[in-house]
Amino acid sequence: MDFKEQIDINRLPEHIAIIMDGNGRWAKNQGKFRVFGHESGVLSVKDIVEGCVEIGIKYLTVYAFSTENWNRPVEEVNALMELLISTINQEAETLNKNNIRLNAIGDLGSLPKKCIEDLDNAMQKTKENTKCTLTLALSYSAKWEIVEAAKKIAKQVEQKEINIDQIDEHLFASKLTTSNIPDPELMIRTSGEHRVSNFLLWQMAYTELYFTETLWPDFRRDHLFEAIVDYQKRERRFGKISEQLN
């Protein structure tokens, strides 16, 4: 029995987040430049998006570019931006045909102008789609996001729109870039690293974490299905004990 056949379709995670790691190492193993790994990683994104749509995952968020990634060599950053622009242009129509809405979170204003324009255009074209929401985390940092949320709340307090007693988890969450999507139930990280790397720190308070040695360019939908099967074997207690759940 393959992994897809083992999935309980009634217990799917509504939202899956992925840290796509290992492109550079994969390219090095092939004797290629790092950008070759990033280009090959795009094929994995396509296959995973199709896999999510195939079984009914409603939300998929991928960590495409962190704020820390700006510190990489200029040549690699430029190649990544060019790859992002070309991929958005090539895939926007495909997203539409498959009823997938494109979304983006992060410090988007720091991206190159052309990238922002193409991203905005693709999100506008797909905004009415309802089958799956694909969110790209671009120039994203969870610490940046939390600080920005705190600033928004502080400004509202300063302008006497709210008082301090009104600040709670729900208000804070409403100021995050993910306020329009549910928190992820499952986070997958490829390449064997065991950390969350400043990704969705607030949102992953109770997310199930899944780590795999597979490098991102080799990650395909069967690996995704394997992660979901593993997720469905876990007991999610949210601070309670097993007897309370049963």
C-alpha positions as a Markdown table, in Angstrom:
| # | Residue | x | y | z |
|---|---|---|---|---|
| 1 | Met | 0.0 | 0.0 | 0.0 |
| 2 | Asp | 1.5 | 3.4 | -1.0 |
| 3 | Phe | 1.3 | 6.4 | 1.3 |
| 4 | Lys | -1.6 | 8.1 | -0.5 |
| 5 | Glu | -3.8 | 5.0 | 0.1 |
| 6 | Gln | -2.9 | 5.2 | 3.9 |
| 7 | Ile | -4.2 | 8.7 | 4.2 |
| 8 | Asp | -7.5 | 9.2 | 6.1 |
| 9 | Ile | -9.1 | 11.9 | 3.9 |
| 10 | Asn | -11.3 | 12.9 | 6.8 |
| 11 | Arg | -8.4 | 13.9 | 9.0 |
| 12 | Leu | -6.3 | 16.0 | 6.7 |
| 13 | Pro | -4.3 | 18.9 | 8.0 |
| 14 | Glu | -6.1 | 22.0 | 6.7 |
| 15 | His | -2.8 | 24.0 | 6.4 |
| 16 | Ile | 0.7 | 22.6 | 5.7 |
| 17 | Ala | 3.8 | 24.8 | 5.9 |
| 18 | Ile | 7.1 | 23.8 | 4.3 |
| 19 | Ile | 10.7 | 25.0 | 4.8 |
| 20 | Met | 12.2 | 24.1 | 1.5 |
| 21 | Asp | 15.8 | 23.4 | 2.4 |
| 22 | Gly | 18.7 | 21.7 | 0.6 |
| 23 | Asn | 18.8 | 23.3 | -2.8 |
| 24 | Gly | 22.4 | 24.4 | -2.5 |
| 25 | Arg | 23.6 | 21.0 | -1.2 |
| 26 | Trp | 21.7 | 19.2 | -3.9 |
| 27 | Ala | 23.4 | 21.3 | -6.6 |
| 28 | Lys | 26.8 | 20.7 | -5.0 |
| 29 | Asn | 26.2 | 17.0 | -5.0 |
| 30 | Gln | 25.5 | 17.3 | -8.8 |
| 31 | Gly | 28.7 | 19.3 | -9.3 |
| 32 | Lys | 26.5 | 22.4 | -10.3 |
| 33 | Phe | 26.2 | 26.0 | -9.1 |
| 34 | Arg | 23.7 | 26.7 | -6.3 |
| 35 | Val | 21.2 | 28.4 | -8.6 |
| 36 | Phe | 20.8 | 25.0 | -10.4 |
| 37 | Gly | 19.4 | 23.6 | -7.2 |
| 38 | His | 17.0 | 26.5 | -6.8 |
| 39 | Glu | 15.8 | 26.0 | -10.4 |
| 40 | Ser | 15.3 | 22.3 | -9.7 |
| 41 | Gly | 13.5 | 23.1 | -6.5 |
| 42 | Val | 10.8 | 24.9 | -8.5 |
| 43 | Leu | 9.8 | 21.5 | -9.9 |
| 44 | Ser | 9.3 | 20.2 | -6.4 |
| 45 | Val | 7.1 | 23.2 | -5.6 |
| 46 | Lys | 4.9 | 22.4 | -8.6 |
| 47 | Asp | 4.6 | 18.7 | -7.7 |
| 48 | Ile | 3.8 | 19.4 | -4.0 |
| 49 | Val | 1.1 | 22.0 | -5.0 |
| 50 | Glu | -0.4 | 19.5 | -7.3 |
| 51 | Gly | -0.3 | 16.8 | -4.6 |
| 52 | Cys | -2.0 | 19.1 | -2.1 |
| 53 | Val | -4.8 | 19.9 | -4.6 |
| 54 | Glu | -5.1 | 16.2 | -5.4 |
| 55 | Ile | -5.9 | 15.1 | -1.9 |
| 56 | Gly | -7.7 | 18.3 | -0.7 |
| 57 | Ile | -5.2 | 20.4 | 1.3 |
| 58 | Lys | -6.8 | 23.8 | 1.6 |
| 59 | Tyr | -3.7 | 25.9 | 2.5 |
| 60 | Leu | 0.0 | 25.5 | 1.7 |
| 61 | Thr | 2.7 | 27.9 | 2.8 |
| 62 | Val | 6.3 | 27.6 | 1.5 |
| 63 | Tyr | 9.3 | 29.5 | 2.9 |
| 64 | Ala | 10.7 | 30.8 | -0.3 |
| 65 | Phe | 13.0 | 33.6 | 0.8 |
| 66 | Ser | 13.9 | 34.8 | 4.3 |
| 67 | Thr | 15.1 | 38.2 | 5.4 |
| 68 | Glu | 18.4 | 36.5 | 6.3 |
| 69 | Asn | 18.7 | 35.2 | 2.7 |
| 70 | Trp | 19.5 | 38.8 | 1.6 |
| 71 | Asn | 23.0 | 38.2 | 3.2 |
| 72 | Arg | 23.8 | 35.5 | 0.6 |
| 73 | Pro | 26.2 | 36.3 | -2.3 |
| 74 | Val | 24.8 | 39.0 | -4.5 |
| 75 | Glu | 24.9 | 36.7 | -7.6 |
| 76 | Glu | 22.8 | 34.1 | -5.8 |
| 77 | Val | 20.2 | 36.7 | -4.6 |
| 78 | Asn | 19.9 | 38.2 | -8.0 |
| 79 | Ala | 19.4 | 34.7 | -9.6 |
| 80 | Leu | 16.8 | 33.9 | -7.0 |
| 81 | Met | 14.9 | 37.1 | -7.7 |
| 82 | Glu | 15.0 | 36.5 | -11.5 |
| 83 | Leu | 13.8 | 32.9 | -10.9 |
| 84 | Leu | 11.0 | 34.1 | -8.7 |
| 85 | Ile | 9.8 | 36.6 | -11.4 |
| 86 | Ser | 10.0 | 34.1 | -14.2 |
| 87 | Thr | 8.2 | 31.4 | -12.2 |
| 88 | Ile | 5.4 | 33.7 | -11.2 |
| 89 | Asn | 4.9 | 34.8 | -14.8 |
| 90 | Gln | 4.9 | 31.2 | -16.1 |
| 91 | Glu | 2.7 | 29.7 | -13.4 |
| 92 | Ala | 0.0 | 32.3 | -12.9 |
| 93 | Glu | -2.3 | 30.9 | -15.6 |
| 94 | Thr | -1.7 | 27.3 | -14.3 |
| 95 | Leu | -2.8 | 28.4 | -10.8 |
| 96 | Asn | -5.9 | 29.9 | -12.3 |
| 97 | Lys | -6.8 | 26.7 | -14.2 |
| 98 | Asn | -6.4 | 24.6 | -11.1 |
| 99 | Asn | -8.5 | 27.0 | -8.9 |
| 100 | Ile | -5.5 | 27.9 | -6.7 |
| 101 | Arg | -5.2 | 31.3 | -5.1 |
| 102 | Leu | -1.8 | 32.9 | -4.8 |
| 103 | Asn | -0.9 | 34.7 | -1.6 |
| 104 | Ala | 2.3 | 36.3 | -0.2 |
| 105 | Ile | 3.5 | 37.3 | 3.2 |
| 106 | Gly | 6.7 | 39.1 | 4.4 |
| 107 | Asp | 8.4 | 42.4 | 3.9 |
| 108 | Leu | 7.2 | 42.5 | 0.3 |
| 109 | Gly | 8.2 | 46.1 | -0.2 |
| 110 | Ser | 11.9 | 45.1 | 0.0 |
| 111 | Leu | 11.6 | 42.9 | -3.1 |
| 112 | Pro | 12.7 | 44.3 | -6.5 |
| 113 | Lys | 10.0 | 46.5 | -8.2 |
| 114 | Lys | 9.5 | 44.0 | -11.1 |
| 115 | Cys | 9.0 | 41.2 | -8.6 |
| 116 | Ile | 6.4 | 43.1 | -6.6 |
| 117 | Glu | 4.5 | 44.1 | -9.8 |
| 118 | Asp | 4.4 | 40.5 | -11.1 |
| 119 | Leu | 3.4 | 39.1 | -7.7 |
| 120 | Asp | 0.6 | 41.7 | -7.3 |
| 121 | Asn | -0.6 | 40.9 | -10.8 |
| 122 | Ala | -0.7 | 37.1 | -10.2 |
| 123 | Met | -2.4 | 37.5 | -6.8 |
| 124 | Gln | -5.0 | 39.7 | -8.4 |
| 125 | Lys | -5.6 | 37.2 | -11.2 |
| 126 | Thr | -6.1 | 34.3 | -8.8 |
| 127 | Lys | -7.9 | 36.1 | -5.9 |
| 128 | Glu | -11.3 | 34.5 | -6.6 |
| 129 | Asn | -9.9 | 30.9 | -6.6 |
| 130 | Thr | -11.1 | 28.6 | -3.8 |
| 131 | Lys | -9.6 | 25.1 | -4.0 |
| 132 | Cys | -6.3 | 25.8 | -2.4 |
| 133 | Thr | -4.3 | 28.9 | -1.2 |
| 134 | Leu | -0.6 | 28.8 | -2.0 |
| 135 | Thr | 1.2 | 31.4 | 0.2 |
| 136 | Leu | 4.8 | 32.4 | -0.6 |
| 137 | Ala | 6.8 | 33.6 | 2.4 |
| 138 | Leu | 9.1 | 36.2 | 0.7 |
| 139 | Ser | 11.6 | 38.4 | 2.5 |
| 140 | Tyr | 9.9 | 36.9 | 5.5 |
| 141 | Ser | 11.0 | 36.8 | 9.2 |
| 142 | Ala | 8.8 | 35.7 | 12.0 |
| 143 | Lys | 10.5 | 38.1 | 14.4 |
| 144 | Trp | 10.0 | 41.0 | 11.9 |
| 145 | Glu | 6.3 | 40.0 | 11.6 |
| 146 | Ile | 5.8 | 40.0 | 15.4 |
| 147 | Val | 7.5 | 43.3 | 15.8 |
| 148 | Glu | 5.4 | 44.8 | 13.0 |
| 149 | Ala | 2.2 | 43.5 | 14.7 |
| 150 | Ala | 3.4 | 45.0 | 18.1 |
| 151 | Lys | 3.9 | 48.4 | 16.3 |
| 152 | Lys | 0.4 | 48.3 | 14.8 |
| 153 | Ile | -1.1 | 47.6 | 18.2 |
| 154 | Ala | 1.0 | 50.3 | 19.9 |
| 155 | Lys | -0.1 | 52.8 | 17.3 |
| 156 | Gln | -3.8 | 52.0 | 18.0 |
| 157 | Val | -3.3 | 52.4 | 21.7 |
| 158 | Glu | -1.5 | 55.7 | 21.1 |
| 159 | Gln | -4.3 | 56.9 | 19.0 |
| 160 | Lys | -6.8 | 55.7 | 21.6 |
| 161 | Glu | -8.5 | 53.3 | 19.2 |
| 162 | Ile | -8.1 | 50.5 | 21.7 |
| 163 | Asn | -6.9 | 50.3 | 25.3 |
| 164 | Ile | -4.3 | 48.0 | 26.8 |
| 165 | Asp | -6.9 | 45.6 | 28.4 |
| 166 | Gln | -8.2 | 44.8 | 24.9 |
| 167 | Ile | -4.9 | 43.3 | 23.8 |
| 168 | Asp | -5.1 | 39.5 | 23.8 |
| 169 | Glu | -4.0 | 36.6 | 21.5 |
| 170 | His | -6.8 | 37.1 | 19.1 |
| 171 | Leu | -6.1 | 40.8 | 18.6 |
| 172 | Phe | -2.4 | 40.1 | 18.2 |
| 173 | Ala | -3.0 | 37.4 | 15.7 |
| 174 | Ser | -5.2 | 39.7 | 13.7 |
| 175 | Lys | -2.2 | 42.0 | 13.1 |
| 176 | Leu | 0.0 | 39.3 | 11.7 |
| 177 | Thr | 0.5 | 38.8 | 7.9 |
| 178 | Thr | -1.3 | 35.4 | 8.2 |
| 179 | Ser | -4.5 | 36.9 | 9.7 |
| 180 | Asn | -6.5 | 35.6 | 6.7 |
| 181 | Ile | -5.4 | 32.0 | 6.9 |
| 182 | Pro | -5.5 | 29.4 | 9.7 |
| 183 | Asp | -2.4 | 28.4 | 11.6 |
| 184 | Pro | -0.6 | 25.3 | 10.1 |
| 185 | Glu | -1.2 | 21.9 | 11.7 |
| 186 | Leu | 1.8 | 20.4 | 10.0 |
| 187 | Met | 5.3 | 21.9 | 9.2 |
| 188 | Ile | 7.7 | 19.9 | 7.0 |
| 189 | Arg | 11.4 | 20.7 | 6.7 |
| 190 | Thr | 13.6 | 19.0 | 4.2 |
| 191 | Ser | 17.4 | 18.3 | 4.1 |
| 192 | Gly | 17.8 | 16.9 | 7.6 |
| 193 | Glu | 18.0 | 20.2 | 9.5 |
| 194 | His | 16.0 | 20.3 | 12.8 |
| 195 | Arg | 15.1 | 23.9 | 13.4 |
| 196 | Val | 12.3 | 26.3 | 12.4 |
| 197 | Ser | 14.6 | 29.1 | 11.2 |
| 198 | Asn | 12.5 | 32.1 | 12.1 |
| 199 | Phe | 9.5 | 30.8 | 10.3 |
| 200 | Leu | 5.9 | 31.3 | 11.6 |
| 201 | Leu | 7.0 | 31.3 | 15.2 |
| 202 | Trp | 3.7 | 32.6 | 16.5 |
| 203 | Gln | 1.5 | 30.5 | 14.2 |
| 204 | Met | 3.4 | 27.2 | 15.0 |
| 205 | Ala | 2.7 | 27.2 | 18.7 |
| 206 | Tyr | 0.9 | 23.8 | 18.3 |
| 207 | Thr | 2.1 | 22.7 | 14.9 |
| 208 | Glu | 3.3 | 19.1 | 14.4 |
| 209 | Leu | 6.9 | 19.2 | 13.1 |
| 210 | Tyr | 8.1 | 16.7 | 10.5 |
| 211 | Phe | 11.8 | 16.5 | 9.5 |
| 212 | Thr | 13.1 | 14.5 | 6.6 |
| 213 | Glu | 16.7 | 13.9 | 5.2 |
| 214 | Thr | 15.4 | 14.3 | 1.7 |
| 215 | Leu | 16.8 | 17.4 | -0.1 |
| 216 | Trp | 14.2 | 19.8 | -1.4 |
| 217 | Pro | 14.8 | 19.1 | -5.2 |
| 218 | Asp | 14.2 | 15.4 | -4.6 |
| 219 | Phe | 11.0 | 16.0 | -2.5 |
| 220 | Arg | 7.9 | 14.9 | -4.3 |
| 221 | Arg | 4.2 | 14.3 | -3.5 |
| 222 | Asp | 4.8 | 10.8 | -2.2 |
| 223 | His | 7.1 | 12.3 | 0.4 |
| 224 | Leu | 4.3 | 14.7 | 1.2 |
| 225 | Phe | 1.9 | 11.9 | 1.6 |
| 226 | Glu | 4.3 | 10.1 | 3.9 |
| 227 | Ala | 4.5 | 13.2 | 6.1 |
| 228 | Ile | 0.7 | 13.4 | 6.3 |
| 229 | Val | 0.5 | 9.7 | 7.2 |
| 230 | Asp | 3.0 | 10.3 | 10.0 |
| 231 | Tyr | 1.0 | 13.4 | 11.1 |
| 232 | Gln | -2.2 | 11.3 | 11.3 |
| 233 | Lys | -0.5 | 8.8 | 13.6 |
| 234 | Arg | 0.1 | 11.5 | 16.2 |
| 235 | Glu | -2.2 | 12.5 | 19.1 |
| 236 | Arg | -2.7 | 16.2 | 19.2 |
| 237 | Arg | -3.5 | 17.1 | 22.8 |
| 238 | Phe | -3.1 | 20.9 | 22.9 |
| 239 | Gly | -2.1 | 20.8 | 26.6 |
| 240 | Lys | -4.8 | 18.2 | 27.6 |
| 241 | Ile | -4.3 | 14.5 | 28.5 |
| 242 | Ser | -5.3 | 11.6 | 26.3 |
| 243 | Glu | -8.2 | 10.7 | 28.5 |
| 244 | Gln | -9.8 | 14.1 | 28.0 |
| 245 | Leu | -9.6 | 13.7 | 24.2 |
| 246 | Asn | -11.2 | 10.2 | 24.3 |
